[in-house]
Amino acid sequence: MGDQVTVIGGGLAGSEAALAAAREGARVRLYEMRPARMTPAHRTEKLAELVCSTSLGGEGETNAKGLLQAEMRLAGSVVMAAADAARIPAGGALAVDREEFSERVTRAVAEHPLIEVVREEVAAIPEEGPVVLATGPLTSDALADHLRGRFGDHFLAFYDAAAPVVLFESIDMEKCFFAGRYDQSPDYINCPMTEEEYRRFYEVLTRARRHTPHEWEELAFFEGCIPIEELGRRGYRTPLFGPLKPVGIRVPGSGREPFAVVQLRREDRAGRMWSLVGFQTGLKWGDQKELVRAIPGLERAEIVRYGVMHRNTYLNAPRLLGPDLAFREEPRVFAAGVLAGVEGYLESAATGWLAGKNAARSLSGMGSGVPPEASMLGGLVRFLASANPENFQPMNANWGLVPAWPDKLPKKERRRRMFARGLAAFKEWLAREGYALTAA
């Protein structure tokens, strides 16, 4: 198998990877274990089956996912072609007919003369040739055990709860301040609360609605990673001994200890995104937004990633992967999709496209390509390779992944300019890569 690309997983990432590699002229063997072995979430044997939402995110020039959609259309993405053909009305979002979408992707893969689809489970990485791992959040136990044995404890596999992430530019720094506990290095943003502010926050917390898991999700809390709503359920003062504890923090000017404090931790090296420390949550997204905005200084917070609770099998990408999605210690093996540390259908497909393209080019000795930083895909894969590995959680497309627009302009205008800048940079990069554009 040394002269072909092997793709493991037939979801959105794997299907996109297979077609991207075939477009480069490589022979591809795509393994999908369904229907020989089903997952608890899937219902059919079709490739790129959508098991939850039918939306690929918001559209338009002020939407981060809109930029990623535009980039993938330029690249000839099969997922975007199928989505555009199977579109259904959904306001400002790109939503699709579930059955038609997966049928179109399945047909495109099955009919390609360079792709062989094999319906069987793969329990280990093949020892020859380029490999793309795109097995998703429900990676089989056998392959997960193999990956853990091969790459060690850097491989993560658990039912997780992630915290919301907000844009720095939306934080009111008139109310918040940089400081560490006990005068340690000021690496955290602190949002202090009076007792009255905490009482109002707690009221929002206790009435917030929780996510209702699918029957195939068996959510189990770890004591070191308890959702904020569970802490609130345990008592009025319980969060004050957990993530909202004020000890070691002094409010500038008064020098007094606040009644409670919410801390934010840098999520990326550039400091464009900050996560709420200890706010792992599975609350419904509207309720999460209300809760975050009940925190002093975050009244206008722009949330770029909501907290989620689900079974999620993924790699600690910053420890293992380069921005080309290849394993640093084993560069013939690439990761894509949720396994590589992204969230969302669109993000999975985009990383699948890049991994498949790079895997195919490695056959002929060509170097791996990485999109420019100003593009949404370029920002996303750079984040995967450089995020804080101690607190790594899967990421979705958002404006915090790309450099901010340097001029002070209204937010929508800044977004439009960032959209145009990113799409132009991606288009130029594709041309340098010798890639035929499929859209203007």
N, C-alpha and C positions, 0 to 999 in steps of 0.2 A: 504493500500500500504506500510505498515511499514516493510514488509519482502521482499521487492524488491527494486532495484535501478531504479529510474526514470531518463531518459535522455531526455532533451528538446533540439531539434535541430538535424536534420539529415544531416548536412554537414560532412566535413572530421573529425572535432573534435568529433561530436556526434556519428558518425558511429564507430570511433575508441574507444570511451568511452564505447559504448554498448557492443562491442565485447570483450574489455578488462575485463569488469565487468562479462560478461558471462563466460569467460575463468576462472574466479575465482570461478565459480559455482553459481553465483547469478542469480536470475530471473530478467529480464530487461524489462521495458516498454519504448520504444523509441517513442517520439512524434515528428512528422514532419508535419507542417501545409500545405505543398504543397501536392496535387494540389488543396485542398479545398480553400487555399488562397495562391496566388503566390506573389513573390516579384518582384520589377521592374527589377531585374537582371537575375533571373532564367528563364529558358525556358522549363524545363522538371520536372517530378515528381521524378526523380531518386535521390537516396541518393548520397552524396559526388559529386554533380555536380560541375564541374569547370566552373566558370563564366567568368574568365579573361584569364590569361596565362595558358598554359598546361605544364609548367615546375615546377618541384619540386626542382630546384636549381642545382648548380654545384656539380659535383662528385669529388672523389679523396681524397687522404690523405693530401693535402694541402688546402682543402676547408672546411670551418666551417660547411656548410650544408652537406658535405660529411660525417663528423663525426656523425651528427645527423641522417643521413640516416642509417649509420652502426649500431648505437645504436638501432634504431627502428627495423631493421632487426633482431637483437638479441632478441628483446622483442616480436617478432611475430606479428608485425604491419600489419593489413589488408591493410592499405594504401600503405605501401611499397611493399607488395606482389602483389597488384593490379597494382602498378606502374611498377614493374619489368616485369610483364606479358604483360602489354600494352605499353611497351616502344617503342618509335619511334626515329630515328636518330636525334641528336641535338648537335653534337660536344661534348663538355665536360659537358653538362647538362643532367639531367634526365627528359626528356620530355615524355609525354604519349599521346596515342590516347584518346581524350576526352570522346567519347561515350563508348569505351570498358572499360576504367578505371572506370567510374561511374557504369556501368553495373556490373562489377566484385564486387565492394564494395556492391552494392545493393543486389546482389545475396547472398553474404556471410552473410549479416545481416539477410535477409529475411529467409534464410534456417536454421539459428541457432535455435535449439529447445528451448533454454531458453530466446529468444528475441521475444517480441510482438511489432510489429510496428503499431502505431495508427496515422491515418492521420487526425489530427485536431489541431487547434491552442490552445496553453496554454497561458492563460492571467495572471497567478499567480503561484508562487512556491507552489507545493503541501505541505501540512502541516505534512505529515508523511514520514519517511524513507529517505534514502540518495537520493540526487538530484544532477545531473550534468547539469549545465546551459551551453549550447553550441550553442547559437542562432546566433552567428556571427555578422558581421557589420550591417546587415539589420534586427536586432531584431524588432519584431512587436511593434507598438506603444503601444498596450495594455500592453504587458509584460514590455516594457521600463518604462512606467508610474508606474507599480507596483514596479519595482526594485528601481526606484527613490523614491517612497514613503516609501519603506522598509529600504533603506540604506542611504537616504538623498542625499545631493548635492555632495557626493563623487562619485556618478554615473555620467559619462560623456556621452553625446549623442549630437553630432553636426557634421557639415561639417568642417573638420579640415585641417590645413596645418602644417606639421611637418618640422623641420629643419634637415639638414644632420648631421651625427655623424661621427667623425674621431677617429682613434686610436692614443693614445698619442705618441706611439713610432715612428709614422710617422711625427710628428710635428718638425720642425726645431727650436729648442729652442735657437739657435744662433741668430735668427732673432726675436723671440717672447720672452715674459717675463711675469712673474706672477705679478699681481697688481690688486688693486681695485680702484674704482674712489675716488678721494679726499682722498687718503692715507688710505682708509678703508682696511679691511682685504684682503690679496692678494689671493682671491679665484678664480680669473679668469686668463686665459691665454690671453694675448693681442698681436695682430698682427698689428703693426703700419704701416701706409701708408704715403708716400709722396704724394704731389699733382699729380705728374706724374704717380705714381703707382695707385692712385685712378682713374685717367682718363682711364688708360688701363683696370682696373677692370670694370668701368662703361661701356666701349665699349663692353666688353664680356657680361655683364648683359643685355644690351639693344638689342643685336642680338640673345640672347639665345631663343630657341624654347620652347613654353609653352606646357604643357600637354593638350591634347584635351579630355575633359571628355566624358564618355558615356552619352547617352541621358537620362539615369536615374539618373545622378548626377546633383544636383542643387547646384553648388558651390556658397556659399555666404560668403563674407569676413567680419570679425569683425574688427573694427578699432584698437583693441588691438592686433590683430593677422593677420596683412596684409602681404601677401607674398612679398618677397624682390623684385621680378620682377615687382609687382604692384607699389611699392615705386619708383623703377627706372623709370617706365613709367610716373610718376607724375613730374619728373624733375631731372636735373643733381645733384642738391644739396639736394634733398629731403632725400636720405638715410643718409646724414650727420646730419640731425636733428632727425634721428631714430636710427637704430641699429649700424650705423657706426660713431655716434657722438664721437668726441675726448675729449669733456670737462671732466676735472678732471683726465686726464691721462697724465703722464709725462714719456718720454722715458728715460730709465736709461742711465747715462753717460752725455747726453746733457741737461737733465732736461726740454727739450722743449715739447710742446704739439704737437702731430702729426697732419697732415692734416685730417686723418681719422683713425679709428681703428676698427678692428673686434675682438670681444671678444668671447672666448670659455668657456663654463660652464661644470663643471664635471657632467657626466651622471651616473656614478656609484660610489659607496663608495671607491673602490680601485683606482679610477682615471685612469683606463685603456681606457675609452671612454669619449670623449668631444664633446658637441654639439655647433654649431655656434649660438650664441645668436641673436635672431631676424631674423634669416634666414629661416623662414617658406617659403616653396617654392613648386611649382607644375611644375617646369621645367622638361623637359625630362632629363633622368638620365645622358646621355652623356654630355649634356650641363651643368648640375649641376656640374659634375666632372671638366669640364673646368673652370667654375666660381670659385669653391672652390680653384683650383690650381692657379688661378690668384691672390690669396691673398698671400702677402709676408709671408713666413714661412710655407705655406701649399702647396708648389710646388710639394711635393711628398706625399701629404696626402692620406692615405688609408681610403676610406669611407666605413664604416661598416653598415650604414643605410642611404639611400637617403631620401630626403624630399618627401612627398606625399601629394596630395590633394584629398579628397574623403569623402563621407559620411562614418562615422565610429562611431559605437556605442560600447563603451567599458567601463570597470570599471577602476577606479583609483586603480589598483592592490596594490600598496604599502600601501594604507590606509586600504584596505579591506581583502586582501588574505595573507595566509601563504605560504611558499614554497611548501607545499603539495597541493596547489590550493584550500584549504578549506577556507571558510569565517571565520575569527577569531572570530566573534561574533555569528556565527551560523555554527559550524563545520560539521554538517550533509549536508551542501550545498557546492558544489564545482563549480568552473568555469573553462572553457576550451576554447581554440581557441581564435579568435579575441576578443571575449567578455572579456577574461581574460587579454588582453593586449599584444598579440603577433601578428606579421605580418607573412604572408606566409602560404601556404598550409601545408608544412612539419611541421612547428612549431605548427600549429593548431592541426594536427593529433597527434603530440607527447604529447602535453598537454592534449589532449583528452584521450590518452592511460593512462597517469598517473592519471588523475582525475577519470576515470572509474575504474581503479585498486584500488585506495584508497577508493572510494565510496563502492565498493563491500566488501573490507576487513573490513570496518567499521560495516557492518552487523553482523559480527562474533566477534566484539570487538577487532580486530587486529589494531594496530597502523598504521597511515599513513606512507608511505615510501617517502623519498626524495632522488633522485639520488645524487651521490657524486659531489662535486664542480668541479672536473676536467673534468667531462662529460659535453657534450654540453647541454643536457636536464637539468642536475643539475645546470649548470651556468645560464641557461635561467630562470628557476623558482625561483632561488635565486634573480636574478635581479628583477623579477616581485614583489617580496615581500619586497625588500629593496631599490629600486630606489628612487630618489628624487620625492616625491609626488606632489610638487609644479609645476613641469615641466614634468610630466610623459607623455610619448608618447609610443605607441606600439613598440615592439622590435622584431627583427629577429635574427636568429642564426648568430653569428660572433665570431671571436677569442677574442674579448675584454671581452666576458662573462666568460672566464676561466682563471686561473692563467697563466701568461706569463712563457715561458720556461726560467729558470734561467741563462743559459749560452749564451754567445755571439756567435751566429751561423748565417749563411745565412738564410734569411727568410724562404725559402722553407724547409730547414732542421729543423728549429724550429717548423714549422707547422706539419711536419711529426711526430716529437717526441710528440707534443701536441696531435695529433690524436691518436697515439699508447697509450699514457698515459691515455687519456680520455676513449678510448674504453675498455682498460683493467680494469679501475676503474668501468665502468658501468657493465661490465661482472661479476666482483667480487660482486658488489652490487646485481645484479639479483640473483646470487647464494645464497647470504645471505638471500634474500627475499624468497627463496624457489621457484624461478621462473624457469621453464624449458626453456632452451635456444633453439632457433630454427635455429641458424646459428652459424658458427664458428667465 
